[in-house]
């Protein structure tokens, strides 16, 4: 790990430590954003989608027909 070195970032020269801190902040924000999103799909719907993709039955999104949901 570089301590106190210089890293070119766009138009600015930043210390390696501040560059690493910025990356860590971005990662933490992305992780917290992921944790806050709620999927509207159930686990079984997600697994069905992966199974279709794996078997090659998925087709294009525009060609898909919506599945009937069982209440």
N, C-alpha and C positions, 0 to 999 in steps of 0.2 A: 504494500500500500504506500502511496506517495504522501508524505507529510510536508506541507508547506511548499510543494512544487507548484508550477503554474500550468493551467490547462486553458487552451483556446476554446472559447464557447461562443460561437456567433461573432459579434463585433466586440465582445468584452473578454478580457483576460481575468480569470478567476483563480483563486487558490484552489488546489485539489480538494481541500477540506470543505470549502463552501460549495463546490460543485457536487461533492458526495452528499452534503446535507440537503441540497436542492433535490437531488434524485430521490433521497429517502423520503422527503416531504411529499413528492409526487406519488411515490409508491404507497405511502400511508393513506393519502387522499383517495387513490384509486381503490385500495382495499376497503376503506370505510364506505365508499360509494357502492361497491359491490355488496357489502353487507347490508346496506339499506334498501336495496332493490328487492321487490317481491315479484316472483314469477307468477304469471297467471295460469301457467300450465301445471298440471299435476305430475307427480313423479312417473306415473304409468304413461302419460301422454309423451313425456320426454323420452322415456325408454322405447316406446313404440316408434317415435321419430328416428332414433338412432338405429333401431332394427331395420326400418325401411331403407335408410341410407346404406347400411351395411349390406343389405340384400340387393340393392340396386333398384328397389321399387319406388324410390322417393319421387323421381321425375322432377320437373321444374316447378317452382312455386306457382307459376301462372297456370300450370296444367293440373294442379291438385284440386281435388274436390273436398270440401269440408266434411269431416267425419261427423256422423250423428252422435251426439253425446247422450249417454244413458243416465237419466237422473237417479 
